[in-house]
Amino acid sequence: MKDRLLKFLKEEKISSTRFAEEIGVQPSSISHILSGRNNPGYDFIVKTIKRYTKLNIEWLLTGAGEMYKSYKQSTLFDQKNNNPDKNLSPKEKNPSDIPEREKKQTSEIADISSVLPAQQKDIERIVVFFKDHTFTHYLPEK
């Protein structure tokens, strides 16, 4: 692990002392890890993860994978999903089945265009996610 930590410090262009300051540990603890005297403890790992969120901790600990996490930038409407309604419940697929309470919410949401800047794009759909892991969507009135 010491070689990977050295490689990471070199990549980040920081000294071991600066690294210790940034994660909030004593410089001697980093020195002991780099010399092979000590293995990193739980505290070191947690502080490193919190400070360097892009660092792939699995790579640091085991050498598996890449040094940095890779993030896939997703879009709201993934192009692979050519049928965005396929995951909707029957109620959500047929807006005429929406209860009165939700119709009121729909009209309130449809009025949001009056508070958005004039240079906005047309709203295709508004999706609301609830804490119970359900969702509903609203289509603008045409």
MONOR-V715490 format. One record per pair of residues at least 4 apart in sequence whose C-alpha atoms are under 8 Angstrom apart, sorted by sequence separation. I is the first residue (numbers start at 1). J is the second residue. D is the distance in Angstrom with one decimal. If there is no record, write none. Layout:
# MONOR-V715490
i = {I/I}
j = {J/J}
d = {D/D}
This chain:
# MONOR-V715490
i = {1/2/3/4/5/6/7/8/9/10/14/15/16/17/18/19/20/21/25/26/27/28/29/30/31/32/33/40/41/42/43/44/45/46/47/48/49/56/57/58/59/74/77/78/88/89/90/91/94/98/99/100/101/102/103/104/105/106/107/108/111/112/116/129/130/9/10/14/20/21/25/32/33/40/48/55/58/59/88/92/98/129/130/9/20/21/32/33/49/58/59/91/92/129/9/20/33/58/59/60/77/91/128/129/49/59/85/127/128/29/56/127/128/9/17/20/56/127/16/56/126/127/45/55/56/125/126/17/55/56/125/126/16/54/55/125/16/54/124/125/124/123/25/23/24/23/23/23/6/23/5/22/109/110/2/3/110/2/106/2/106/2/106/92/92/4/5/4/1/4/8/1/1/1}
j = {5/6/7/8/9/10/11/12/13/14/18/19/20/21/22/23/24/25/29/30/31/32/33/34/35/36/37/44/45/46/47/48/49/50/51/52/53/60/61/62/63/78/81/82/92/93/94/95/98/102/103/104/105/106/107/108/109/110/111/112/115/116/120/133/134/14/15/19/25/26/30/37/38/45/53/60/63/64/93/97/103/134/135/15/26/27/38/39/55/64/65/97/98/135/16/27/40/65/66/67/84/98/135/136/57/67/93/135/136/38/65/136/137/19/27/30/66/137/27/67/137/138/57/67/68/137/138/30/68/69/138/139/30/68/69/139/31/69/139/140/140/140/44/44/47/47/48/50/34/51/34/51/138/140/33/34/141/34/138/35/139/36/140/136/137/59/60/60/60/63/67/61/62/63}
d = {6.2/6.1/6.1/6.1/6.2/6.1/6.1/6.1/5.9/6.5/6.1/6.1/6.1/6.3/6.2/6.3/5.8/6.4/7.0/7.1/6.3/6.1/6.3/6.1/6.1/6.2/6.0/5.9/6.5/6.2/6.1/6.0/6.1/6.2/6.2/5.8/5.5/6.6/6.1/5.7/4.2/6.9/7.1/7.9/5.7/6.3/6.3/6.8/7.6/6.1/6.3/6.3/6.5/6.0/6.3/6.3/6.0/6.0/6.3/7.0/8.0/6.6/6.9/6.8/5.4/5.4/7.9/6.5/5.1/7.4/7.9/5.1/4.9/6.9/8.0/7.9/6.8/4.7/6.1/7.9/6.3/6.1/5.7/6.5/6.0/7.4/5.4/5.6/7.1/6.2/5.5/5.7/7.5/4.4/7.0/5.1/6.3/7.3/6.1/7.1/7.2/6.5/5.5/6.8/6.9/5.7/6.7/6.9/5.5/8.0/7.8/5.8/6.1/7.6/5.2/6.5/6.8/4.2/7.0/5.5/5.5/6.4/7.9/6.1/4.9/6.6/5.1/7.7/4.6/5.0/5.7/6.6/6.5/5.5/6.0/4.8/7.3/5.5/6.6/6.7/6.9/7.0/7.4/7.8/7.2/5.3/5.8/8.0/7.4/6.0/7.5/7.1/8.0/5.5/6.3/7.7/6.7/4.9/6.1/7.4/7.8/6.7/7.9/6.4/6.7/7.9/6.6/5.8/6.3/7.4/7.5/5.9/7.1/7.6}
